[in-house]
Amino acid sequence: MGIDEPDIDPEQFLADVEMRVGTVRSAEEFPEARKDVYKLEVDFGEERRQSAAGLTDNYSRAELEGQQVVAVVNLGTVNIAGFESQCLVVGVDDADADVVHLQPERSVPDGTRVY
């Protein structure tokens, strides 16, 4: 496995992609979705956004609530089974291909921009 994607301009990336840290305020079951996801409400300080996040294999709802996550906040919205997902909580696959959410190593103010 290697890194195969071509290089991009870092200034352009930071201008185009806005990632911020937020705290999960609520996590709800989402049985209407085709995939196993939660409905999250994420607090970014001055505003809250909702997200459909595939974190169900590694996290209970109680474990997610109060946790900080990293999310892309400028992708627009996606309608998933009637639910408007307004940000993309980012994560990586673990060795079992279950999603692990990315988070800062210590608490930072909600809304802090990732760069």
FISE-673189 format. One record per residue: x, y, z of N, C-alpha, C, O, CB in turn; residue number from 0. Coordinates in pm, whole numbers. Glycine has a CB too. Example, Ala and Ser with C-alpha at 12.3 -4.5 7.8 and 13.67 -1.06 7.14 Angstrom:
! residues 2
ATOM, n_east, n_north, n_up, ca_east, ca_north, ca_up, c_east, c_north, c_up, o_east, o_north, o_up, cb_east, cb_north, cb_up, pos
ATOM, 1319, -569, 780, 1230, -450, 780, 1320, -330, 780, 1424, -332, 846, 1131, -447, 905, 0
ATOM, 1285, -225, 708, 1367, -106, 714, 1290, 3, 787, 1341, 114, 804, 1408, -60, 572, 1
! end
This chain:
! residues 115
ATOM, n_east, n_north, n_up, ca_east, ca_north, ca_up, c_east, c_north, c_up, o_east, o_north, o_up, cb_east, cb_north, cb_up, pos
ATOM, 85, -118, 0, 0, 0, 0, 89, 123, 0, 180, 134, 81, -96, 0, 121, 0
ATOM, 62, 214, -90, 136, 339, -96, 41, 456, -106, -80, 439, -116, 233, 339, -213, 1
ATOM, 98, 571, -104, 20, 693, -123, 28, 727, -270, 134, 765, -320, 72, 813, -32, 2
ATOM, -85, 712, -340, -86, 719, -485, -142, 848, -542, -127, 874, -662, -163, 605, -538, 3
ATOM, -206, 928, -462, -270, 1049, -514, -164, 1154, -549, -64, 1167, -479, -371, 1105, -412, 4
ATOM, -187, 1230, -656, -92, 1335, -693, -93, 1448, -591, -193, 1471, -522, -124, 1390, -832, 5
ATOM, 19, 1519, -583, 29, 1633, -492, -68, 1743, -534, -97, 1761, -652, 172, 1688, -489, 6
ATOM, -118, 1815, -433, -205, 1930, -459, -145, 2051, -389, -55, 2037, -307, -352, 1903, -409, 7
ATOM, -193, 2167, -423, -147, 2291, -363, -204, 2301, -222, -326, 2307, -207, -188, 2414, -449, 8
ATOM, -119, 2303, -116, -172, 2306, 20, -254, 2431, 50, -352, 2423, 125, -58, 2297, 119, 9
ATOM, -218, 2544, -6, -296, 2665, 17, -435, 2652, -43, -533, 2698, 16, -226, 2788, -42, 10
ATOM, -445, 2589, -160, -575, 2570, -223, -659, 2472, -143, -780, 2493, -126, -558, 2519, -368, 11
ATOM, -598, 2366, -92, -670, 2270, -9, -730, 2340, 112, -848, 2323, 142, -576, 2155, 37, 12
ATOM, -649, 2419, 183, -697, 2487, 302, -802, 2592, 269, -888, 2623, 351, -582, 2552, 376, 13
ATOM, -795, 2648, 147, -897, 2745, 106, -1028, 2674, 71, -1135, 2730, 92, -847, 2827, -15, 14
ATOM, -1020, 2553, 17, -1138, 2480, -30, -1208, 2399, 79, -1331, 2396, 85, -1100, 2389, -143, 15
ATOM, -1130, 2332, 164, -1187, 2238, 261, -1184, 2300, 399, -1077, 2335, 451, -1110, 2103, 260, 16
ATOM, -1302, 2314, 459, -1311, 2369, 594, -1349, 2258, 691, -1460, 2207, 689, -1415, 2485, 601, 17
ATOM, -1253, 2222, 776, -1275, 2121, 879, -1271, 2190, 1015, -1187, 2276, 1040, -1168, 2006, 871, 18
ATOM, -1364, 2152, 1100, -1373, 2212, 1233, -1397, 2103, 1336, -1447, 1995, 1305, -1485, 2318, 1239, 19
ATOM, -1359, 2134, 1460, -1382, 2044, 1572, -1515, 2081, 1636, -1545, 2198, 1657, -1266, 2051, 1676, 20
ATOM, -1594, 1980, 1667, -1721, 2001, 1734, -1746, 1891, 1835, -1683, 1786, 1831, -1836, 2007, 1632, 21
ATOM, -1840, 1916, 1925, -1876, 1818, 2027, -2011, 1756, 1993, -2107, 1826, 1964, -1881, 1883, 2168, 22
ATOM, -2017, 1624, 1997, -2142, 1552, 1972, -2234, 1577, 2091, -2204, 1539, 2204, -2117, 1398, 1951, 23
ATOM, -2347, 1642, 2065, -2445, 1671, 2171, -2553, 1564, 2180, -2609, 1542, 2288, -2509, 1807, 2147, 24
ATOM, -2582, 1498, 2068, -2677, 1388, 2073, -2646, 1289, 1962, -2596, 1325, 1856, -2823, 1439, 2061, 25
ATOM, -2676, 1164, 1989, -2660, 1055, 1892, -2786, 971, 1899, -2822, 920, 2005, -2531, 967, 1921, 26
ATOM, -2854, 957, 1785, -2980, 883, 1781, -2972, 769, 1681, -2899, 776, 1583, -3097, 976, 1745, 27
ATOM, -3046, 665, 1708, -3058, 555, 1612, -3119, 608, 1483, -3193, 706, 1485, -3144, 439, 1670, 28
ATOM, -3088, 543, 1371, -3137, 586, 1240, -3178, 464, 1159, -3112, 430, 1062, -3029, 669, 1164, 29
ATOM, -3287, 397, 1199, -3327, 273, 1132, -3372, 292, 987, -3373, 195, 911, -3437, 208, 1209, 30
ATOM, -3409, 414, 948, -3456, 437, 811, -3342, 435, 709, -3366, 415, 590, -3528, 571, 802, 31
ATOM, -3219, 455, 752, -3104, 459, 661, -3071, 319, 611, -3092, 220, 682, -2981, 521, 732, 32
ATOM, -3020, 310, 488, -2981, 182, 431, -2857, 125, 500, -2843, 3, 512, -2955, 197, 281, 33
ATOM, -2767, 213, 546, -2647, 171, 616, -2667, 192, 765, -2758, 263, 807, -2521, 248, 566, 34
ATOM, -2582, 130, 843, -2591, 140, 989, -2520, 268, 1034, -2398, 271, 1049, -2528, 14, 1057, 35
ATOM, -2599, 373, 1056, -2545, 504, 1094, -2626, 563, 1210, -2737, 520, 1239, -2546, 600, 974, 36
ATOM, -2566, 661, 1274, -2635, 740, 1376, -2671, 876, 1319, -2607, 925, 1226, -2547, 756, 1503, 37
ATOM, -2775, 936, 1374, -2805, 1077, 1352, -2734, 1152, 1464, -2765, 1133, 1581, -2962, 1106, 1351, 38
ATOM, -2639, 1237, 1428, -2566, 1314, 1527, -2605, 1461, 1522, -2635, 1513, 1415, -2415, 1298, 1507, 39
ATOM, -2604, 1526, 1637, -2608, 1671, 1642, -2473, 1714, 1697, -2434, 1674, 1807, -2729, 1725, 1732, 40
ATOM, -2400, 1796, 1618, -2264, 1836, 1654, -2262, 1986, 1679, -2309, 2065, 1598, -2162, 1796, 1543, 41
ATOM, -2206, 2024, 1794, -2197, 2163, 1837, -2062, 2221, 1793, -1957, 2176, 1837, -2214, 2175, 1992, 42
ATOM, -2068, 2321, 1704, -1946, 2387, 1656, -1929, 2525, 1720, -1867, 2613, 1660, -1949, 2400, 1504, 43
ATOM, -1982, 2544, 1838, -1967, 2670, 1908, -2078, 2767, 1875, -2174, 2779, 1952, -1835, 2733, 1874, 44
ATOM, -2067, 2836, 1763, -2169, 2934, 1726, -2289, 2872, 1654, -2391, 2938, 1637, -2108, 3040, 1638, 45
ATOM, -2277, 2748, 1613, -2391, 2680, 1550, -2379, 2529, 1570, -2272, 2476, 1598, -2398, 2713, 1400, 46
ATOM, -2493, 2464, 1554, -2499, 2318, 1559, -2540, 2267, 1422, -2620, 2328, 1352, -2598, 2268, 1669, 47
ATOM, -2482, 2153, 1385, -2518, 2088, 1259, -2545, 1941, 1286, -2497, 1884, 1384, -2406, 2105, 1152, 48
ATOM, -2622, 1882, 1196, -2651, 1740, 1209, -2574, 1662, 1103, -2542, 1713, 996, -2802, 1713, 1196, 49
ATOM, -2546, 1537, 1137, -2468, 1451, 1049, -2517, 1308, 1061, -2552, 1263, 1170, -2318, 1459, 1081, 50
ATOM, -2518, 1237, 949, -2541, 1093, 950, -2403, 1029, 949, -2330, 1039, 850, -2630, 1045, 826, 51
ATOM, -2366, 963, 1058, -2230, 914, 1073, -2227, 764, 1098, -2299, 712, 1183, -2160, 986, 1187, 52
ATOM, -2143, 696, 1022, -2130, 551, 1032, -2033, 509, 1142, -1927, 453, 1114, -2084, 494, 901, 53
ATOM, -2070, 537, 1265, -1984, 505, 1379, -2043, 396, 1467, -1996, 376, 1579, -1959, 630, 1461, 54
ATOM, -2144, 327, 1418, -2220, 236, 1503, -2144, 110, 1543, -2175, 50, 1646, -2346, 197, 1434, 55
ATOM, -2044, 68, 1465, -1972, -56, 1497, -1878, -40, 1616, -1857, -135, 1691, -1894, -102, 1377, 56
ATOM, -1822, 77, 1634, -1723, 97, 1740, -1772, 181, 1857, -1705, 186, 1961, -1602, 161, 1683, 57
ATOM, -1888, 246, 1844, -1932, 339, 1948, -2080, 320, 1981, -2163, 303, 1892, -1906, 483, 1906, 58
ATOM, -2108, 324, 2109, -2249, 331, 2150, -2289, 478, 2144, -2204, 566, 2135, -2271, 270, 2294, 59
ATOM, -2418, 503, 2149, -2466, 642, 2151, -2410, 714, 2272, -2369, 830, 2262, -2621, 646, 2153, 60
ATOM, -2408, 649, 2387, -2357, 711, 2509, -2209, 745, 2500, -2165, 847, 2553, -2381, 619, 2628, 61
ATOM, -2131, 660, 2432, -1988, 688, 2416, -1964, 810, 2327, -1869, 885, 2350, -1917, 566, 2357, 62
ATOM, -2048, 830, 2227, -2029, 942, 2135, -2070, 1076, 2196, -2005, 1178, 2174, -2109, 919, 2009, 63
ATOM, -2177, 1075, 2274, -2227, 1200, 2329, -2123, 1261, 2422, -2076, 1197, 2516, -2360, 1178, 2404, 64
ATOM, -2088, 1387, 2394, -1986, 1457, 2470, -1847, 1448, 2411, -1756, 1518, 2456, -1984, 1406, 2608, 65
ATOM, -1828, 1361, 2311, -1697, 1347, 2247, -1676, 1454, 2140, -1770, 1494, 2072, -1683, 1207, 2184, 66
ATOM, -1552, 1499, 2127, -1521, 1590, 2017, -1488, 1509, 1893, -1427, 1402, 1901, -1403, 1685, 2055, 67
ATOM, -1529, 1562, 1778, -1503, 1500, 1648, -1451, 1606, 1553, -1465, 1726, 1577, -1631, 1433, 1592, 68
ATOM, -1391, 1561, 1444, -1349, 1648, 1335, -1449, 1629, 1222, -1485, 1516, 1187, -1201, 1617, 1288, 69
ATOM, -1495, 1740, 1164, -1594, 1731, 1056, -1564, 1832, 947, -1515, 1942, 973, -1735, 1755, 1111, 70
ATOM, -1593, 1793, 823, -1590, 1886, 710, -1725, 1956, 712, -1830, 1891, 711, -1563, 1812, 571, 71
ATOM, -1722, 2090, 715, -1846, 2165, 733, -1890, 2241, 609, -1993, 2309, 611, -1830, 2261, 846, 72
ATOM, -1815, 2232, 499, -1852, 2309, 380, -1875, 2222, 257, -1839, 2261, 145, -1746, 2411, 350, 73
ATOM, -1934, 2106, 276, -1967, 2018, 163, -2111, 2035, 116, -2153, 1970, 20, -1944, 1873, 201, 74
ATOM, -2186, 2121, 180, -2328, 2131, 150, -2402, 2024, 228, -2349, 1965, 321, -2353, 2117, -1, 75
ATOM, -2527, 2001, 189, -2607, 1902, 261, -2638, 1782, 172, -2643, 1792, 49, -2737, 1965, 311, 76
ATOM, -2660, 1670, 237, -2697, 1546, 169, -2821, 1493, 240, -2825, 1486, 362, -2579, 1440, 171, 77
ATOM, -2923, 1457, 162, -3045, 1402, 219, -3033, 1251, 224, -3017, 1184, 122, -3170, 1446, 136, 78
ATOM, -3042, 1197, 346, -3032, 1053, 366, -3160, 1007, 435, -3182, 1035, 553, -2905, 1016, 451, 79
ATOM, -3243, 937, 361, -3370, 884, 414, -3450, 992, 485, -3505, 970, 594, -3343, 767, 510, 80
ATOM, -3457, 1111, 423, -3534, 1220, 479, -3463, 1302, 584, -3521, 1397, 638, -3657, 1167, 536, 81
ATOM, -3340, 1268, 615, -3259, 1339, 715, -3155, 1423, 643, -3084, 1371, 557, -3191, 1240, 815, 82
ATOM, -3145, 1550, 677, -3050, 1641, 612, -2917, 1637, 687, -2905, 1692, 796, -3106, 1785, 607, 83
ATOM, -2816, 1571, 627, -2682, 1565, 685, -2607, 1690, 640, -2587, 1712, 521, -2606, 1434, 643, 84
ATOM, -2564, 1772, 737, -2509, 1904, 709, -2357, 1912, 725, -2298, 2017, 698, -2572, 2005, 798, 85
ATOM, -2294, 1805, 767, -2148, 1801, 779, -2103, 1655, 772, -2183, 1564, 790, -2099, 1869, 913, 86
ATOM, -1977, 1636, 744, -1921, 1501, 731, -1822, 1478, 844, -1712, 1534, 844, -1852, 1482, 592, 87
ATOM, -1861, 1395, 942, -1770, 1359, 1050, -1667, 1263, 988, -1704, 1162, 928, -1847, 1293, 1172, 88
ATOM, -1539, 1295, 1004, -1435, 1215, 938, -1380, 1109, 1031, -1380, 1125, 1153, -1323, 1305, 889, 89
ATOM, -1334, 1001, 970, -1280, 890, 1046, -1190, 805, 960, -1167, 835, 843, -1391, 806, 1105, 90
ATOM, -1139, 701, 1018, -1054, 604, 949, -1103, 465, 984, -1172, 447, 1085, -903, 622, 989, 91
ATOM, -1068, 367, 901, -1102, 228, 930, -997, 168, 1022, -877, 190, 1003, -1115, 147, 801, 92
ATOM, -1042, 90, 1121, -947, 16, 1204, -916, -117, 1135, -958, -140, 1021, -1004, -7, 1349, 93
ATOM, -842, -204, 1203, -801, -332, 1144, -918, -420, 1106, -905, -507, 1020, -711, -406, 1240, 94
ATOM, -1036, -399, 1169, -1156, -477, 1139, -1248, -406, 1040, -1361, -450, 1018, -1232, -507, 1266, 95
ATOM, -1200, -296, 981, -1276, -215, 886, -1394, -143, 952, -1491, -109, 884, -1326, -302, 773, 96
ATOM, -1387, -121, 1083, -1487, -41, 1154, -1435, 102, 1162, -1315, 125, 1174, -1514, -100, 1297, 97
ATOM, -1526, 198, 1154, -1487, 339, 1152, -1449, 388, 1292, -1521, 366, 1389, -1601, 424, 1095, 98
ATOM, -1335, 455, 1299, -1287, 522, 1420, -1289, 671, 1390, -1226, 715, 1294, -1143, 472, 1462, 99
ATOM, -1360, 750, 1470, -1366, 893, 1441, -1236, 962, 1480, -1168, 921, 1573, -1484, 958, 1514, 100
ATOM, -1204, 1068, 1405, -1085, 1147, 1437, -1123, 1254, 1538, -1232, 1311, 1532, -1024, 1211, 1308, 101
ATOM, -1033, 1280, 1630, -1059, 1380, 1731, -926, 1438, 1778, -821, 1375, 1763, -1138, 1320, 1850, 102
ATOM, -929, 1559, 1834, -805, 1616, 1886, -757, 1534, 2006, -837, 1471, 2074, -824, 1764, 1925, 103
ATOM, -628, 1537, 2032, -574, 1458, 2144, -611, 1517, 2279, -605, 1448, 2380, -425, 1448, 2133, 104
ATOM, -649, 1644, 2282, -703, 1705, 2403, -812, 1803, 2363, -820, 1844, 2247, -591, 1776, 2487, 105
ATOM, -895, 1841, 2456, -1009, 1926, 2428, -966, 2063, 2375, -871, 2124, 2424, -1094, 1944, 2554, 106
ATOM, -1038, 2109, 2272, -1018, 2243, 2216, -1156, 2308, 2207, -1257, 2238, 2214, -947, 2237, 2075, 107
ATOM, -1162, 2441, 2193, -1292, 2504, 2183, -1370, 2454, 2060, -1313, 2437, 1952, -1276, 2656, 2176, 108
ATOM, -1501, 2429, 2078, -1585, 2391, 1965, -1577, 2497, 1858, -1582, 2617, 1887, -1730, 2368, 2010, 109
ATOM, -1566, 2454, 1733, -1557, 2546, 1620, -1414, 2572, 1577, -1393, 2639, 1476, -1623, 2674, 1655, 110
ATOM, -1316, 2521, 1651, -1176, 2541, 1613, -1152, 2482, 1475, -1191, 2368, 1447, -1081, 2477, 1717, 111
ATOM, -1087, 2560, 1389, -1060, 2515, 1252, -938, 2424, 1249, -838, 2449, 1317, -1038, 2635, 1158, 112
ATOM, -947, 2319, 1171, -837, 2224, 1151, -755, 2275, 1033, -809, 2310, 928, -890, 2077, 1125, 113
ATOM, -625, 2278, 1052, -535, 2323, 943, -408, 2243, 943, -321, 2266, 860, -503, 2473, 956, 114
! end
